[in-house]
Amino acid sequence: MEYLLLICTDPDGEDAVPGDPTIEEWGADVDARGVWRHGDRLRPVEAATTVRRRGDRVVLTDGPFAETREQIAGYDVIDCADLDEALAVAAAHPMARAGRVEVRPVWPLGADD
């Protein structure tokens, strides 16, 4: 099953400790295990544009939709046997300590609830 990892900053996050993997080491590990599908970092929120359609009008707003101290910094798509494996992969991500990682199952269009 595929899971989306939303990699988020967190002003209250902690610095890495000795033994924590770097992002490169984490990526190499999940890639070697055949779990990682794709992912990347995102440009800062200053580069974001929020799009809304209201009636026949398209409304564009600079920046993210929500104003918050946290930011979505990147994403990864992983393919795991179950949620427990996905959570273990997310917990090993360096941003699980420095920020936070939101894990969400991918829900393909046309799939049952």
PAKOLRO-588562 format. One record per atom (N, C-alpha, C, O): residue number from 0; residue in one letter; atom name; x, y, z. Coordinates in nm, 4 decimals, always signed. Layout:
residues N
    i  aa  at         X         Y         Z
  NUM   A  CA         X         Y         Z
...
END
This chain:
residues 113
    i  aa  at         X         Y         Z
    0   M   N   +0.0842   -0.1178   +0.0000
    0   M  CA   +0.0000   +0.0000   +0.0000
    0   M   C   +0.0883   +0.1236   +0.0000
    0   M   O   +0.1905   +0.1281   +0.0685
    1   E   N   +0.0479   +0.2245   -0.0780
    1   E  CA   +0.1255   +0.3473   -0.0817
    1   E   C   +0.0831   +0.4438   +0.0288
    1   E   O   -0.0341   +0.4531   +0.0652
    2   Y   N   +0.1821   +0.5144   +0.0800
    2   Y  CA   +0.1618   +0.6157   +0.1832
    2   Y   C   +0.2350   +0.7421   +0.1411
    2   Y   O   +0.3443   +0.7359   +0.0849
    3   L   N   +0.1740   +0.8566   +0.1685
    3   L  CA   +0.2374   +0.9853   +0.1468
    3   L   C   +0.2940   +1.0330   +0.2793
    3   L   O   +0.2235   +1.0370   +0.3801
    4   L   N   +0.4208   +1.0687   +0.2788
    4   L  CA   +0.4825   +1.1294   +0.3957
    4   L   C   +0.4929   +1.2786   +0.3676
    4   L   O   +0.5658   +1.3195   +0.2772
    5   L   N   +0.4217   +1.3594   +0.4430
    5   L  CA   +0.4343   +1.5045   +0.4335
    5   L   C   +0.5431   +1.5460   +0.5319
    5   L   O   +0.5279   +1.5301   +0.6530
    6   I   N   +0.6505   +1.5983   +0.4801
    6   I  CA   +0.7653   +1.6353   +0.5614
    6   I   C   +0.7486   +1.7815   +0.6006
    6   I   O   +0.7495   +1.8698   +0.5148
    7   C   N   +0.7335   +1.8068   +0.7298
    7   C  CA   +0.6997   +1.9414   +0.7778
    7   C   C   +0.8067   +1.9952   +0.8713
    7   C   O   +0.8677   +1.9212   +0.9485
    8   T   N   +0.8278   +2.1257   +0.8623
    8   T  CA   +0.9151   +2.1911   +0.9585
    8   T   C   +0.8384   +2.2059   +1.0899
    8   T   O   +0.7157   +2.1967   +1.0934
    9   D   N   +0.9123   +2.2286   +1.1957
    9   D  CA   +0.8514   +2.2503   +1.3265
    9   D   C   +0.9465   +2.3351   +1.4084
    9   D   O   +1.0566   +2.2901   +1.4399
   10   P   N   +0.9073   +2.4569   +1.4441
   10   P  CA   +0.9961   +2.5438   +1.5214
   10   P   C   +1.0397   +2.4817   +1.6537
   10   P   O   +1.1423   +2.5211   +1.7091
   11   D   N   +0.9640   +2.3858   +1.7049
   11   D  CA   +0.9980   +2.3214   +1.8308
   11   D   C   +1.0733   +2.1905   +1.8110
   11   D   O   +1.0938   +2.1164   +1.9071
   12   G   N   +1.1150   +2.1607   +1.6879
   12   G  CA   +1.1884   +2.0381   +1.6597
   12   G   C   +1.3245   +2.0380   +1.7276
   12   G   O   +1.3708   +2.1405   +1.7776
   13   E   N   +1.3871   +1.9221   +1.7285
   13   E  CA   +1.5165   +1.9045   +1.7943
   13   E   C   +1.6272   +1.8913   +1.6913
   13   E   O   +1.6026   +1.8562   +1.5760
   14   D   N   +1.7492   +1.9196   +1.7341
   14   D  CA   +1.8654   +1.8971   +1.6497
   14   D   C   +1.8932   +1.7473   +1.6408
   14   D   O   +1.8547   +1.6705   +1.7290
   15   A   N   +1.9594   +1.7075   +1.5348
   15   A  CA   +1.9988   +1.5674   +1.5192
   15   A   C   +2.0928   +1.5282   +1.6325
   15   A   O   +2.1656   +1.6115   +1.6864
   16   V   N   +2.0900   +1.4011   +1.6672
   16   V  CA   +2.1819   +1.3472   +1.7671
   16   V   C   +2.2729   +1.2469   +1.6982
   16   V   O   +2.2375   +1.1936   +1.5931
   17   P   N   +2.3896   +1.2204   +1.7558
   17   P  CA   +2.4795   +1.1228   +1.6947
   17   P   C   +2.4074   +0.9897   +1.6706
   17   P   O   +2.3374   +0.9385   +1.7580
   18   G   N   +2.4259   +0.9363   +1.5524
   18   G  CA   +2.3600   +0.8105   +1.5160
   18   G   C   +2.2349   +0.8288   +1.4331
   18   G   O   +2.1891   +0.7346   +1.3685
   19   D   N   +2.1782   +0.9501   +1.4338
   19   D  CA   +2.0627   +0.9764   +1.3475
   19   D   C   +2.1084   +0.9719   +1.2022
   19   D   O   +2.2172   +1.0198   +1.1704
   20   P   N   +2.0266   +0.9149   +1.1133
   20   P  CA   +2.0660   +0.9148   +0.9722
   20   P   C   +2.0520   +1.0539   +0.9114
   20   P   O   +1.9669   +1.1328   +0.9523
   21   T   N   +2.1359   +1.0822   +0.8144
   21   T  CA   +2.1170   +1.2031   +0.7341
   21   T   C   +2.0046   +1.1737   +0.6358
   21   T   O   +1.9629   +1.0588   +0.6219
   22   I   N   +1.9555   +1.2761   +0.5679
   22   I  CA   +1.8502   +1.2539   +0.4694
   22   I   C   +1.9019   +1.1630   +0.3576
   22   I   O   +1.8273   +1.0806   +0.3047
   23   E   N   +2.0292   +1.1782   +0.3221
   23   E  CA   +2.0872   +1.0927   +0.2183
   23   E   C   +2.0928   +0.9471   +0.2639
   23   E   O   +2.0627   +0.8566   +0.1861
   24   E   N   +2.1305   +0.9246   +0.3879
   24   E  CA   +2.1357   +0.7871   +0.4411
   24   E   C   +1.9963   +0.7269   +0.4511
   24   E   O   +1.9765   +0.6102   +0.4172
   25   W   N   +1.8996   +0.8057   +0.4974
   25   W  CA   +1.7620   +0.7564   +0.5049
   25   W   C   +1.7129   +0.7201   +0.3661
   25   W   O   +1.6552   +0.6132   +0.3462
   26   G   N   +1.7356   +0.8090   +0.2696
   26   G  CA   +1.6921   +0.7844   +0.1326
   26   G   C   +1.7558   +0.6594   +0.0738
   26   G   O   +1.6882   +0.5802   +0.0081
   27   A   N   +1.8849   +0.6412   +0.0969
   27   A  CA   +1.9541   +0.5225   +0.0449
   27   A   C   +1.8977   +0.3958   +0.1073
   27   A   O   +1.8840   +0.2940   +0.0395
   28   D   N   +1.8645   +0.4016   +0.2370
   28   D  CA   +1.8101   +0.2844   +0.3063
   28   D   C   +1.6730   +0.2457   +0.2516
   28   D   O   +1.6512   +0.1294   +0.2176
   29   V   N   +1.5806   +0.3408   +0.2425
   29   V  CA   +1.4460   +0.3059   +0.1968
   29   V   C   +1.4460   +0.2703   +0.0484
   29   V   O   +1.3635   +0.1907   +0.0035
   30   D   N   +1.5387   +0.3294   -0.0279
   30   D  CA   +1.5504   +0.2939   -0.1692
   30   D   C   +1.6035   +0.1512   -0.1834
   30   D   O   +1.5519   +0.0739   -0.2641
   31   A   N   +1.7058   +0.1158   -0.1060
   31   A  CA   +1.7629   -0.0193   -0.1117
   31   A   C   +1.6618   -0.1248   -0.0682
   31   A   O   +1.6645   -0.2375   -0.1176
   32   R   N   +1.5733   -0.0891   +0.0233
   32   R  CA   +1.4704   -0.1828   +0.0700
   32   R   C   +1.3532   -0.1925   -0.0269
   32   R   O   +1.2649   -0.2762   -0.0084
   33   G   N   +1.3510   -0.1087   -0.1295
   33   G  CA   +1.2435   -0.1115   -0.2277
   33   G   C   +1.1156   -0.0464   -0.1803
   33   G   O   +1.0095   -0.0699   -0.2382
   34   V   N   +1.1231   +0.0352   -0.0762
   34   V  CA   +1.0060   +0.0992   -0.0166
   34   V   C   +0.9780   +0.2350   -0.0802
   34   V   O   +0.8621   +0.2725   -0.0980
   35   W   N   +1.0828   +0.3085   -0.1143
   35   W  CA   +1.0687   +0.4451   -0.1627
   35   W   C   +1.0251   +0.4461   -0.3078
   35   W   O   +1.0828   +0.3754   -0.3904
   36   R   N   +0.9234   +0.5256   -0.3401
   36   R  CA   +0.8756   +0.5400   -0.4773
   36   R   C   +0.9247   +0.6697   -0.5399
   36   R   O   +0.9838   +0.6682   -0.6479
   37   H   N   +0.9006   +0.7813   -0.4731
   37   H  CA   +0.9536   +0.9102   -0.5176
   37   H   C   +0.9288   +1.0138   -0.4099
   37   H   O   +0.8537   +0.9906   -0.3151
   38   G   N   +0.9922   +1.1270   -0.4257
   38   G  CA   +0.9757   +1.2362   -0.3307
   38   G   C   +1.0754   +1.3454   -0.3616
   38   G   O   +1.1658   +1.3283   -0.4434
   39   D   N   +1.0577   +1.4567   -0.2955
   39   D  CA   +1.1479   +1.5689   -0.3170
   39   D   C   +1.1209   +1.6756   -0.2125
   39   D   O   +1.0229   +1.6686   -0.1383
   40   R   N   +1.2075   +1.7727   -0.2080
   40   R  CA   +1.1837   +1.8883   -0.1214
   40   R   C   +1.0975   +1.9877   -0.1977
   40   R   O   +1.0818   +1.9765   -0.3193
   41   L   N   +1.0424   +2.0835   -0.1275
   41   L  CA   +0.9599   +2.1878   -0.1885
   41   L   C   +1.0243   +2.3231   -0.1641
   41   L   O   +1.0931   +2.3433   -0.0641
   42   R   N   +1.0016   +2.4145   -0.2555
   42   R  CA   +1.0506   +2.5509   -0.2361
   42   R   C   +0.9775   +2.6121   -0.1161
   42   R   O   +0.8700   +2.5651   -0.0791
   43   P   N   +1.0349   +2.7164   -0.0553
   43   P  CA   +0.9712   +2.7792   +0.0620
   43   P   C   +0.8320   +2.8339   +0.0304
   43   P   O   +0.7958   +2.8521   -0.0859
   44   V   N   +0.7551   +2.8596   +0.1355
   44   V  CA   +0.6165   +2.9050   +0.1198
   44   V   C   +0.6056   +3.0356   +0.0421
   44   V   O   +0.5007   +3.0645   -0.0155
   45   E   N   +0.7112   +3.1139   +0.0398
   45   E  CA   +0.7085   +3.2388   -0.0369
   45   E   C   +0.6884   +3.2113   -0.1859
   45   E   O   +0.6444   +3.2998   -0.2592
   46   A   N   +0.7197   +3.0909   -0.2312
   46   A  CA   +0.7045   +3.0546   -0.3727
   46   A   C   +0.5685   +2.9908   -0.4011
   46   A   O   +0.5383   +2.9582   -0.5159
   47   A   N   +0.4869   +2.9729   -0.2983
   47   A  CA   +0.3579   +2.9050   -0.3139
   47   A   C   +0.2509   +2.9997   -0.3675
   47   A   O   +0.2549   +3.1205   -0.3440
   48   T   N   +0.1568   +2.9428   -0.4388
   48   T  CA   +0.0368   +3.0141   -0.4819
   48   T   C   -0.0826   +2.9245   -0.4510
   48   T   O   -0.0841   +2.8076   -0.4895
   49   T   N   -0.1813   +2.9780   -0.3825
   49   T  CA   -0.3024   +2.9040   -0.3520
   49   T   C   -0.4074   +2.9395   -0.4567
   49   T   O   -0.4281   +3.0568   -0.4879
   50   V   N   -0.4731   +2.8375   -0.5103
   50   V  CA   -0.5729   +2.8550   -0.6157
   50   V   C   -0.7094   +2.8140   -0.5613
   50   V   O   -0.7254   +2.7054   -0.5055
   51   R   N   -0.8077   +2.9025   -0.5785
   51   R  CA   -0.9465   +2.8720   -0.5421
   51   R   C   -1.0349   +2.9143   -0.6570
   51   R   O   -1.0070   +3.0128   -0.7253
   52   R   N   -1.1402   +2.8406   -0.6778
   52   R  CA   -1.2390   +2.8799   -0.7786
   52   R   C   -1.3685   +2.9077   -0.7060
   52   R   O   -1.4184   +2.8233   -0.6316
   53   R   N   -1.4230   +3.0259   -0.7275
   53   R  CA   -1.5484   +3.0686   -0.6665
   53   R   C   -1.6412   +3.1116   -0.7794
   53   R   O   -1.6242   +3.2186   -0.8377
   54   G   N   -1.7389   +3.0276   -0.8093
   54   G  CA   -1.8254   +3.0554   -0.9235
   54   G   C   -1.7416   +3.0439   -1.0501
   54   G   O   -1.6738   +2.9436   -1.0722
   55   D   N   -1.7470   +3.1474   -1.1325
   55   D  CA   -1.6684   +3.1501   -1.2559
   55   D   C   -1.5337   +3.2194   -1.2358
   55   D   O   -1.4570   +3.2357   -1.3307
   56   R   N   -1.5057   +3.2594   -1.1137
   56   R  CA   -1.3856   +3.3373   -1.0849
   56   R   C   -1.2760   +3.2490   -1.0261
   56   R   O   -1.3024   +3.1682   -0.9371
   57   V   N   -1.1541   +3.2640   -1.0750
   57   V  CA   -1.0376   +3.1971   -1.0168
   57   V   C   -0.9667   +3.2985   -0.9279
   57   V   O   -0.9322   +3.4080   -0.9723
   58   V   N   -0.9454   +3.2610   -0.8024
   58   V  CA   -0.8816   +3.3493   -0.7053
   58   V   C   -0.7432   +3.2932   -0.6742
   58   V   O   -0.7306   +3.1793   -0.6292
   59   L   N   -0.6403   +3.3728   -0.6982
   59   L  CA   -0.5026   +3.3333   -0.6705
   59   L   C   -0.4517   +3.4131   -0.5521
   59   L   O   -0.4701   +3.5346   -0.5455
   60   T   N   -0.3879   +3.3448   -0.4589
   60   T  CA   -0.3330   +3.4092   -0.3403
   60   T   C   -0.1878   +3.3674   -0.3265
   60   T   O   -0.1563   +3.2486   -0.3338
   61   D   N   -0.0995   +3.4637   -0.3066
   61   D  CA   +0.0402   +3.4305   -0.2822
   61   D   C   +0.0528   +3.3614   -0.1476
   61   D   O   -0.0102   +3.4015   -0.0497
   62   G   N   +0.1340   +3.2581   -0.1438
   62   G  CA   +0.1617   +3.1885   -0.0189
   62   G   C   +0.0671   +3.0730   +0.0051
   62   G   O   -0.0216   +3.0454   -0.0756
   63   P   N   +0.0874   +3.0056   +0.1177
   63   P  CA   +0.0048   +2.8890   +0.1503
   63   P   C   -0.1351   +2.9293   +0.1947
   63   P   O   -0.1597   +3.0451   +0.2285
   64   F   N   -0.2252   +2.8338   +0.1945
   64   F  CA   -0.3631   +2.8602   +0.2353
   64   F   C   -0.3711   +2.8926   +0.3835
   64   F   O   -0.4399   +2.9867   +0.4232
   65   A   N   -0.3007   +2.8150   +0.4657
   65   A  CA   -0.3073   +2.8334   +0.6108
   65   A   C   -0.1851   +2.9108   +0.6595
   65   A   O   -0.0734   +2.8869   +0.6136
   66   E   N   -0.2066   +3.0020   +0.7510
   66   E  CA   -0.0948   +3.0723   +0.8113
   66   E   C   -0.0562   +2.9988   +0.9382
   66   E   O   -0.1329   +2.9918   +1.0342
   67   T   N   +0.0638   +2.9444   +0.9366
   67   T  CA   +0.1118   +2.8656   +1.0482
   67   T   C   +0.2632   +2.8762   +1.0547
   67   T   O   +0.3274   +2.9108   +0.9556
   68   R   N   +0.3196   +2.8471   +1.1687
   68   R  CA   +0.4653   +2.8508   +1.1824
   68   R   C   +0.5286   +2.7307   +1.1132
   68   R   O   +0.6439   +2.7372   +1.0707
   69   E   N   +0.4544   +2.6218   +1.1018
   69   E  CA   +0.5054   +2.5030   +1.0361
   69   E   C   +0.4852   +2.5157   +0.8853
   69   E   O   +0.3937   +2.5841   +0.8395
   70   Q   N   +0.5716   +2.4490   +0.8090
   70   Q  CA   +0.5604   +2.4512   +0.6640
   70   Q   C   +0.5805   +2.3098   +0.6106
   70   Q   O   +0.6557   +2.2310   +0.6680
   71   I   N   +0.5133   +2.2785   +0.5013
   71   I  CA   +0.5410   +2.1532   +0.4323
   71   I   C   +0.6684   +2.1759   +0.3533
   71   I   O   +0.6715   +2.2593   +0.2628
   72   A   N   +0.7734   +2.1026   +0.3866
   72   A  CA   +0.9045   +2.1226   +0.3263
   72   A   C   +0.9325   +2.0233   +0.2143
   72   A   O   +1.0209   +2.0459   +0.1317
   73   G   N   +0.8580   +1.9143   +0.2114
   73   G  CA   +0.8798   +1.8125   +0.1097
   73   G   C   +0.7824   +1.6991   +0.1256
   73   G   O   +0.6910   +1.7047   +0.2078
   74   Y   N   +0.8025   +1.5956   +0.0461
   74   Y  CA   +0.7136   +1.4801   +0.0507
   74   Y   C   +0.7906   +1.3569   +0.0045
   74   Y   O   +0.8904   +1.3667   -0.0669
   75   D   N   +0.7429   +1.2438   +0.0460
   75   D  CA   +0.7914   +1.1152   -0.0032
   75   D   C   +0.6717   +1.0246   -0.0201
   75   D   O   +0.5781   +1.0293   +0.0598
   76   V   N   +0.6738   +0.9427   -0.1225
   76   V  CA   +0.5741   +0.8385   -0.1412
   76   V   C   +0.6462   +0.7062   -0.1193
   76   V   O   +0.7469   +0.6766   -0.1836
   77   I   N   +0.5924   +0.6282   -0.0278
   77   I  CA   +0.6522   +0.4985   +0.0035
   77   I   C   +0.5490   +0.3894   -0.0190
   77   I   O   +0.4288   +0.4159   -0.0169
   78   D   N   +0.5945   +0.2689   -0.0402
   78   D  CA   +0.5065   +0.1536   -0.0605
   78   D   C   +0.5418   +0.0513   +0.0455
   78   D   O   +0.6490   -0.0092   +0.0412
   79   C   N   +0.4520   +0.0317   +0.1407
   79   C  CA   +0.4782   -0.0554   +0.2553
   79   C   C   +0.3698   -0.1613   +0.2678
   79   C   O   +0.2601   -0.1469   +0.2137
   80   A   N   +0.4021   -0.2667   +0.3392
   80   A  CA   +0.3070   -0.3759   +0.3598
   80   A   C   +0.1854   -0.3300   +0.4387
   80   A   O   +0.0736   -0.3749   +0.4137
   81   D   N   +0.2083   -0.2386   +0.5358
   81   D  CA   +0.0987   -0.1949   +0.6220
   81   D   C   +0.1364   -0.0646   +0.6909
   81   D   O   +0.2470   -0.0135   +0.6735
   82   L   N   +0.0438   -0.0119   +0.7688
   82   L  CA   +0.0658   +0.1145   +0.8381
   82   L   C   +0.1823   +0.1047   +0.9362
   82   L   O   +0.2583   +0.2005   +0.9505
   83   D   N   +0.1977   -0.0078   +1.0032
   83   D  CA   +0.3071   -0.0219   +1.0992
   83   D   C   +0.4429   -0.0030   +1.0310
   83   D   O   +0.5306   +0.0646   +1.0846
   84   E   N   +0.4599   -0.0627   +0.9131
   84   E  CA   +0.5860   -0.0460   +0.8409
   84   E   C   +0.6027   +0.0993   +0.7966
   84   E   O   +0.7124   +0.1543   +0.8060
   85   A   N   +0.4954   +0.1617   +0.7485
   85   A  CA   +0.5023   +0.3008   +0.7049
   85   A   C   +0.5405   +0.3924   +0.8211
   85   A   O   +0.6186   +0.4859   +0.8031
   86   L   N   +0.4864   +0.3665   +0.9388
   86   L  CA   +0.5187   +0.4479   +1.0561
   86   L   C   +0.6650   +0.4288   +1.0969
   86   L   O   +0.7302   +0.5243   +1.1390
   87   A   N   +0.7164   +0.3079   +1.0848
   87   A  CA   +0.8570   +0.2824   +1.1164
   87   A   C   +0.9484   +0.3555   +1.0181
   87   A   O   +1.0503   +0.4119   +1.0580
   88   V   N   +0.9124   +0.3547   +0.8905
   88   V  CA   +0.9904   +0.4273   +0.7899
   88   V   C   +0.9876   +0.5768   +0.8201
   88   V   O   +1.0908   +0.6434   +0.8130
   89   A   N   +0.8705   +0.6298   +0.8537
   89   A  CA   +0.8566   +0.7719   +0.8858
   89   A   C   +0.9339   +0.8089   +1.0117
   89   A   O   +0.9951   +0.9155   +1.0174
   90   A   N   +0.9318   +0.7226   +1.1123
   90   A  CA   +1.0014   +0.7505   +1.2379
   90   A   C   +1.1517   +0.7587   +1.2180
   90   A   O   +1.2204   +0.8279   +1.2932
   91   A   N   +1.2042   +0.6883   +1.1169
   91   A  CA   +1.3478   +0.6912   +1.0889
   91   A   C   +1.3888   +0.8132   +1.0065
   91   A   O   +1.5080   +0.8418   +0.9944
   92   H   N   +1.2917   +0.8856   +0.9495
   92   H  CA   +1.3217   +1.0037   +0.8678
   92   H   C   +1.3834   +1.1113   +0.9566
   92   H   O   +1.3332   +1.1356   +1.0663
   93   P   N   +1.4910   +1.1763   +0.9122
   93   P  CA   +1.5534   +1.2802   +0.9945
   93   P   C   +1.4575   +1.3905   +1.0389
   93   P   O   +1.4747   +1.4469   +1.1470
   94   M   N   +1.3573   +1.4220   +0.9577
   94   M  CA   +1.2642   +1.5285   +0.9957
   94   M   C   +1.1644   +1.4845   +1.1022
   94   M   O   +1.0906   +1.5679   +1.1548
   95   A   N   +1.1604   +1.3560   +1.1349
   95   A  CA   +1.0749   +1.3137   +1.2462
   95   A   C   +1.1260   +1.3744   +1.3771
   95   A   O   +1.0480   +1.3968   +1.4696
   96   R   N   +1.2565   +1.4012   +1.3851
   96   R  CA   +1.3132   +1.4664   +1.5031
   96   R   C   +1.3175   +1.6185   +1.4844
   96   R   O   +1.2784   +1.6935   +1.5739
   97   A   N   +1.3647   +1.6631   +1.3687
   97   A  CA   +1.3837   +1.8067   +1.3459
   97   A   C   +1.2530   +1.8786   +1.3169
   97   A   O   +1.2423   +1.9993   +1.3387
   98   G   N   +1.1547   +1.8063   +1.2686
   98   G  CA   +1.0252   +1.8657   +1.2352
   98   G   C   +0.9154   +1.7684   +1.2709
   98   G   O   +0.8972   +1.7323   +1.3871
   99   R   N   +0.8425   +1.7264   +1.1692
   99   R  CA   +0.7417   +1.6222   +1.1882
   99   R   C   +0.7107   +1.5599   +1.0540
   99   R   O   +0.7308   +1.6213   +0.9492
  100   V   N   +0.6621   +1.4388   +1.0582
  100   V  CA   +0.6279   +1.3660   +0.9364
  100   V   C   +0.4840   +1.3176   +0.9501
  100   V   O   +0.4533   +1.2373   +1.0383
  101   E   N   +0.3971   +1.3657   +0.8642
  101   E  CA   +0.2583   +1.3197   +0.8623
  101   E   C   +0.2484   +1.2036   +0.7646
  101   E   O   +0.2923   +1.2145   +0.6501
  102   V   N   +0.1913   +1.0932   +0.8089
  102   V  CA   +0.1778   +0.9725   +0.7272
  102   V   C   +0.0314   +0.9574   +0.6885
  102   V   O   -0.0565   +0.9518   +0.7745
  103   R   N   +0.0058   +0.9508   +0.5567
  103   R  CA   -0.1328   +0.9362   +0.5101
  103   R   C   -0.1393   +0.8300   +0.4027
  103   R   O   -0.0618   +0.8334   +0.3071
  104   P   N   -0.2324   +0.7342   +0.4175
  104   P  CA   -0.2496   +0.6344   +0.3121
  104   P   C   -0.2995   +0.7014   +0.1848
  104   P   O   -0.3857   +0.7892   +0.1888
  105   V   N   -0.2444   +0.6587   +0.0726
  105   V  CA   -0.2939   +0.7062   -0.0573
  105   V   C   -0.4279   +0.6372   -0.0833
  105   V   O   -0.4412   +0.5166   -0.0623
  106   W   N   -0.5254   +0.7128   -0.1284
  106   W  CA   -0.6606   +0.6617   -0.1526
  106   W   C   -0.6919   +0.6792   -0.3003
  106   W   O   -0.7460   +0.7821   -0.3408
  107   P   N   -0.6581   +0.5787   -0.3812
  107   P  CA   -0.6762   +0.5922   -0.5260
  107   P   C   -0.8223   +0.6201   -0.5624
  107   P   O   -0.9152   +0.5687   -0.5001
  108   L   N   -0.8390   +0.7039   -0.6661
  108   L  CA   -0.9740   +0.7296   -0.7164
  108   L   C   -1.0362   +0.5976   -0.7609
  108   L   O   -0.9695   +0.5147   -0.8229
  109   G   N   -1.1618   +0.5787   -0.7296
  109   G  CA   -1.2321   +0.4564   -0.7663
  109   G   C   -1.2152   +0.3430   -0.6680
  109   G   O   -1.2796   +0.2391   -0.6824
  110   A   N   -1.1295   +0.3606   -0.5676
  110   A  CA   -1.1104   +0.2557   -0.4679
  110   A   C   -1.2254   +0.2577   -0.3678
  110   A   O   -1.2878   +0.3614   -0.3455
  111   D   N   -1.2520   +0.1440   -0.3088
  111   D  CA   -1.3559   +0.1363   -0.2049
  111   D   C   -1.3150   +0.2168   -0.0833
  111   D   O   -1.1971   +0.2444   -0.0611
  112   D   N   -1.4160   +0.2540   -0.0046
  112   D  CA   -1.3881   +0.3258   +0.1208
  112   D   C   -1.3203   +0.2310   +0.2146
  112   D   O   -1.2869   +0.2686   +0.3270
END
